[in-house]
Each structure stands twice: as structure tokens, then as C-alpha cells.
Amino acid sequence: MRSMKIEQEGDSTVVVFIDRHLSDEVRIMEVGDELTELASKLSAEQTFVLDFQNVDYCSSAMVGQLVLLRNATERDGVTLRLRNISDTIRTILQTMHLDKVFKLDRPDT
């Protein structure tokens, strides 16, 4: 996971994205596979947090990967949370009506 850093915060597994722009389609597919694999190792009732503190922009392909990940975690009983979302990404999610689908944490929560 060269574009992500994995941390443990209590019972939560946190993935901090390092890349500023998540828009390269090949890399997004790799990231999606890595996130899905990591999430599959979590047990029900655990929380999987994706921290976007370094990310300024993500493409619709990345949003699609997030939706797939959300479906997988929900099926497995894992809570998926998105943290430190930039205003730009929040607007993208709101435009797609996904702000109601994802659990969006405010900065530093």
C-alpha cells in the first residue's frame, strides 16, 4: 500500500491516503482491491476508517470503488467511515446523493 498508510486506533483500522489526487484509473483499481482485501480481514462490529486528510480530489472512479467497498463492509457487518473529507469531495458526494449513504466524520473525529 504505497499510497496509503494503515494505522490502528483502538478497535478501528484507519487507512490514511497519502496521494493528493485519487484520479488515475489503474491506481484506483489497485487501491480498491487493496481496501477490499484489508476490509475482508476485519470482523463484524469493527470500524474501518478512510482518512482523506491529504486528498484534495477524487474521481468518479474512486467514488465507485468507495461504493463497492461500502457494500462489502455492510454485508460483513463492518462499519465504514470517511474522515477529513475536503469541501470538494464532500460536494461530489452530495451531488451524487452519497452523503446520506456514507458515514462522514467531521475533521478530527
Summary of the structure (lengths in Angstrom):
residues: 109
radius of gyration: 12.6
end to end distance: 23.8
largest distance: 33.0
contacts: 318
relative contact order: 0.18
helix: 39%
strand: 26%
